[in-house]
Amino acid sequence: MFLAAAMVISMCACGGEKQEAEPTETPVGGSSNETSNANIKEDAYVLRLGVATGGQHPHNVWMEAFEKELEAATEGQIDVQLYPAGQLGNLAELVQGLRDGTVDSAMVPTTYFGTAYMGATVVDLPYLFEDSEQLYRILTQNDTLYTKGYEENGFIPVSYLRLFDRQVLSKKKITSIDDFSSMKLWSLPSAVIQKEVGELGATVSNIDMGELAPSLQNGTVDGTLTDISLFLSQSLYTSAPYMLEGLNDSMISLYAISPVWWNQIPEDLQGTIKETAQKVAEEVGYPYIDTMKETALDVMTEKGLEVVEADAVLEEELKSRLQSITDWYLESYPEYQPVYDELAALIEADK
C-alpha cells in the first residue's frame, strides 16, 4: 500500500547536509512551501518546519500531514512551510536553531537534544523499555519530568513520533558477545549509545554519517548501531548483510518549537498546534512506522539481508554487558535520577 520502491529513503533520521533555507520548488508530497491551503490569511503566522530527512521517511510523512491538518484546523491563521532534507540545517543545527530562534520548529530524534539537555538521553538506556512502542506510549500518556526538561532547557515540546528500535548491522554474523571484539561500529552521537558500543567490546567510529556507506564497503568500519531507516536509505545492507535483533534499544523523535516563535502566538493557537501534532502522530505517523518496517525488511531480505535472532545465551551476554550503563549514567548525571525513577515507575505500571 505504500510503495516498495519508494521506501528507498533519500536521507535517514541521523543527518542531512545544511542547505540554503529557501522554500523548495517541489517539496515532499508535491505541496508548496508557500501554502498548501488557498484560505491562508494575509496576516497568518508563518511556521517554518524543518527535518533532516527526505523521501518517505516517517518525519516527512508526518510533516506533510501536519501541514494540511494544522492549516485547516486554524482556518488559515497559521501558514506551515516545509523544509525537508536538511534545508534548515542538519540535526545538530536544528537543535541549536530551536534554542536561539533561527529555526521555528523541527522534528528531531530525542538523542540529538542531548547536547543541550543531557536528560534527553535517559531514553537511550539499553533494556529500559520493552520497545519503541512502549516508550512512545509512556511519554504520550503521561505528563513526565522527562518532557518538562525540554522546556526547562530551551525547547517547547509539542508531540512525540514513534520510531524504530536500534539494531546492529554488521559485515560479519554475530552469534556471541566475542564477535563484537575488535569491531568498529558507527552509532548515533549519544554518550549513552556510544558507551553501549564500548561495553559490547567494539570501538566507536566517529566518521561523518555521509561516509558510512563507503567506509563499510572498504572495510574501515565493520557495522553500525542504529535503525533500519538508515540501513535501507543508504543501502548499507549490501556491504553489511547481517542484522542482529536482540538489543532492547528504543528510539523516538520529538516535534519541538522554538520559544521565540511559540511566545508570539495566542494560547488558543498553541493548544490547537499541540492537539493537531499529536493527532497526526497517532493517526498517520504511528501506523506508517509498522508498514514501513515490514516493507523495508522485505526489500532488504529479498536483496540478501540476513536477520539474526539472538539466542538465549547471547541475550544473557548482552544484558550482562550492558546493565552497567544505567549505573554509569546515574553516577555521571545524578540530577536526572528523578527523571529515571519516574520513567522506571511508569514502565513497571505499564507491565
C-alpha positions in Angstrom: 0.0 0.0 0.0 2.9 2.3 0.5 5.3 1.8 -2.5 8.0 -0.8 -2.1 10.5 1.1 -4.3 9.7 4.4 -2.7 10.7 3.0 0.6 14.2 4.0 -0.5 14.5 7.0 1.7 16.8 9.7 0.5 18.1 10.6 3.9 17.9 8.9 7.3 17.0 10.3 10.7 20.6 10.7 11.5 21.8 13.5 9.3 21.4 15.8 6.4 23.7 18.5 4.9 22.8 22.1 5.5 21.5 24.0 2.5 20.1 27.5 1.9 16.9 27.9 3.8 14.8 28.7 0.8 11.5 27.1 0.0 11.9 24.2 -2.3 10.1 24.3 -5.7 8.8 20.8 -5.3 8.7 19.8 -1.6 8.0 16.2 -0.4 4.5 15.2 -1.2 4.2 17.8 -4.0 2.8 20.5 -1.9 4.1 24.1 -2.0 6.1 25.5 0.8 4.4 28.8 0.3 1.0 27.4 1.1 -0.9 24.2 0.9 -4.2 25.9 1.7 -5.8 28.5 -0.6 -7.5 30.0 2.5 -4.3 31.1 4.3 -4.9 34.6 5.7 -2.7 37.5 4.7 -1.7 38.1 8.4 -1.1 34.4 9.1 1.6 33.3 11.4 4.3 31.6 9.3 5.6 28.4 10.9 8.7 27.0 9.3 9.1 23.3 9.9 12.5 21.6 9.3 13.6 18.0 9.2 16.9 16.4 8.2 15.2 13.6 6.3 13.7 13.3 2.8 11.6 11.0 0.7 9.2 8.7 2.6 10.9 8.8 6.0 8.3 8.9 8.9 9.4 12.5 9.7 8.4 13.6 6.2 5.2 11.7 6.0 4.2 13.2 9.4 5.1 16.8 8.5 3.1 16.7 5.2 0.0 15.6 7.0 0.6 18.0 9.9 0.9 21.0 7.4 -2.5 20.2 5.9 -4.2 19.4 9.2 -2.9 22.5 11.1 -3.7 25.0 8.3 -7.3 23.6 8.2 -7.7 23.5 12.0 -6.6 27.1 12.3 -8.6 28.2 9.3 -5.6 29.8 7.7 -4.3 31.6 10.8 -1.0 29.5 10.6 0.9 29.0 7.4 3.1 25.9 7.7 6.1 25.9 5.4 8.0 22.7 5.0 11.8 22.4 4.7 12.8 18.8 4.3 16.2 17.2 3.6 18.3 19.5 5.9 17.3 22.8 4.3 17.3 24.5 7.7 20.4 22.6 8.8 21.5 19.1 9.9 20.1 17.6 13.1 22.6 19.3 15.4 22.0 22.6 13.7 18.2 22.2 14.0 18.6 21.7 17.8 20.7 24.8 18.1 18.4 26.8 15.9 15.4 25.9 18.1 17.2 27.3 21.1 18.3 30.5 19.5 15.2 31.1 17.5 16.6 30.8 14.0 14.5 27.7 13.5 10.8 27.9 14.2 10.2 24.2 14.6 11.7 20.8 13.8 11.2 17.0 14.2 14.4 15.6 15.7 15.3 12.2 17.3 15.4 12.8 21.0 19.0 11.6 21.3 20.2 14.7 19.4 18.8 17.0 22.1 21.5 15.6 24.4 23.9 18.4 23.6 21.6 20.9 25.2 19.6 18.7 27.6 21.5 15.6 28.7 18.3 14.2 30.3 17.1 13.6 26.8 19.4 10.6 26.6 17.8 8.8 29.5 15.5 7.0 27.0 18.7 5.8 25.2 19.5 3.4 28.1 19.5 -0.2 26.9 16.8 -2.5 28.2 14.9 0.3 29.9 11.9 0.0 27.7 10.4 -3.1 26.1 10.5 -1.4 22.7 9.9 1.9 21.0 6.1 1.3 21.1 6.2 1.2 24.9 8.5 4.3 25.0 6.0 6.2 22.8 3.0 5.1 24.9 4.5 6.2 28.2 5.7 9.6 27.0 2.4 10.4 25.3 0.1 9.2 28.0 1.8 10.8 30.9 3.0 14.3 31.9 6.6 13.4 32.7 9.6 15.2 34.2 11.4 14.0 31.1 9.2 16.1 28.8 9.2 19.1 31.2 13.0 19.0 31.0 12.9 20.1 27.3 11.0 23.3 28.2 13.4 24.0 31.0 16.3 23.7 28.6 15.0 26.0 25.8 12.5 23.9 23.8 8.7 23.7 23.6 7.9 20.0 23.4 4.8 19.6 21.2 4.5 15.9 20.3 6.4 12.7 20.0 6.7 10.5 17.0 7.4 6.8 17.4 10.4 5.4 15.6 12.2 2.0 15.2 14.3 0.1 17.7 18.1 0.3 17.1 19.7 -2.8 15.7 23.3 -3.8 14.8 24.0 -4.1 11.1 27.4 -5.8 10.5 29.7 -7.2 7.9 30.0 -10.5 9.8 27.4 -12.6 11.5 27.2 -12.0 15.3 26.3 -15.1 17.3 28.2 -14.4 20.5 29.4 -11.5 22.5 33.0 -12.2 21.5 32.1 -11.4 17.9 32.0 -7.7 18.8 35.7 -7.8 19.8 37.8 -5.7 17.5 34.8 -4.4 15.6 34.5 -0.8 14.7 30.8 0.4 14.9 29.3 3.7 13.9 26.5 5.0 16.1 24.3 8.0 16.8 26.2 10.8 18.7 24.8 10.0 22.1 27.1 9.4 25.1 24.8 6.6 26.2 24.8 4.8 22.8 28.5 5.2 22.3 29.0 3.9 25.8 26.9 0.9 24.8 29.2 0.3 21.8 32.2 0.2 24.1 30.6 -2.1 26.6 29.9 -4.6 23.8 33.6 -4.7 23.2 33.6 -2.7 20.0 35.2 0.6 19.1 33.1 3.7 18.2 33.7 5.2 14.8 33.3 8.9 14.7 33.2 9.3 10.9 30.6 11.6 9.3 27.3 9.8 8.6 27.8 10.5 4.9 31.0 8.5 4.9 29.3 5.4 6.4 28.4 3.6 3.2 31.8 3.8 1.5 33.5 3.0 4.8 31.5 -0.2 5.1 32.4 -1.0 1.5 36.1 -0.6 2.0 36.2 -2.3 5.4 37.3 0.7 7.6 34.0 0.3 9.5 32.6 -3.1 10.4 29.0 -2.1 11.2 26.6 0.3 12.7 24.2 0.5 15.7 21.2 2.5 14.5 17.9 1.7 12.8 16.5 0.2 9.6 15.7 3.6 8.0 19.5 4.2 7.7 20.2 0.6 6.6 17.7 1.0 3.8 18.2 4.6 2.7 22.0 4.2 2.2 21.8 0.5 1.1 24.1 -0.4 3.9 22.9 -4.0 3.9 24.7 -4.6 0.6 28.1 -4.2 2.4 27.0 -5.3 5.9 24.4 -8.1 5.2 23.7 -9.2 8.8 21.2 -7.5 11.2 21.3 -8.6 14.8 18.0 -8.4 16.7 18.1 -8.8 20.4 19.0 -5.4 21.8 16.1 -3.6 23.5 17.2 -0.1 22.3 14.2 2.2 21.8 14.1 5.3 19.7 11.6 8.2 19.5 11.5 11.7 17.9 10.2 15.0 19.3 8.5 17.7 17.4 9.7 20.9 19.2 9.0 24.6 18.6 11.3 27.5 19.5 10.1 29.6 22.5 10.9 32.6 20.3 8.2 31.6 17.9 5.9 30.0 20.4 5.6 33.0 22.7 4.3 35.3 19.9 1.1 33.3 19.3 -2.2 33.2 21.3 -2.9 30.4 23.7 -5.7 29.0 21.7 -3.5 28.5 18.7 -0.8 26.9 21.0 -3.4 24.4 22.1 -4.5 23.7 18.5 -0.9 23.1 17.4 -0.3 20.5 20.2 -3.6 18.8 19.6 -3.1 18.6 15.8 0.5 17.4 16.1 -0.5 14.6 18.4 -3.5 13.7 16.3 -1.3 13.3 13.2 1.3 11.3 15.1 -1.4 8.9 16.2 -3.4 8.6 13.0 -0.7 8.9 10.4 2.8 8.5 11.9 2.1 5.6 14.2 0.6 3.1 11.7 3.1 4.2 9.0 6.0 3.0 11.1 4.7 -0.6 11.1 4.0 -0.5 7.4 7.4 0.9 6.7 9.3 -1.5 8.9 7.6 -4.5 7.2 8.2 -3.2 3.7 11.8 -2.2 4.5 12.6 -5.7 5.9 11.0 -7.3 2.8 13.1 -5.2 0.5 16.3 -5.8 2.3 15.9 -9.6 2.9 15.0 -10.0 -0.8 18.3 -8.4 -1.6 20.3 -10.6 0.7 20.0 -9.3 4.3 20.0 -12.0 6.9 18.1 -11.2 10.1 19.9 -12.8 13.1 17.8 -13.5 16.2 19.9 -13.5 19.4 19.6 -16.9 21.2 19.1 -17.2 24.9 22.9 -17.3 25.6 23.6 -14.2 23.5 20.7 -12.3 25.0 22.0 -13.0 28.5 25.5 -11.9 27.5 24.2 -8.7 26.0 22.2 -7.9 29.2 25.2 -8.7 31.4 27.5 -6.4 29.5 25.0 -3.5 29.2 23.4 -3.4 32.6 26.3 -1.3 34.0 25.4 1.6 31.7 22.4 2.7 33.8 24.6 2.9 36.9 27.3 4.8 34.9 24.6 7.3 33.7 23.1 8.0 37.1 26.5 8.4 38.7 27.6 10.7 35.9 24.4 12.8 35.8 22.8 12.5 39.3 20.5 15.4 38.5 18.5 13.1 36.2 17.9 10.4 38.9 14.3 11.7 39.4 13.6 11.6 35.7 14.9 8.0 35.6 13.0 7.0 38.7 9.7 8.3 37.3 10.1 6.6 34.0 11.0 3.3 35.7 7.8 3.5 37.8 5.7 4.2 34.7 7.3 1.2 33.0 6.5 -1.0 35.9 2.9 0.2 35.9 2.7 -0.4 32.2 3.5 -4.2 32.5 
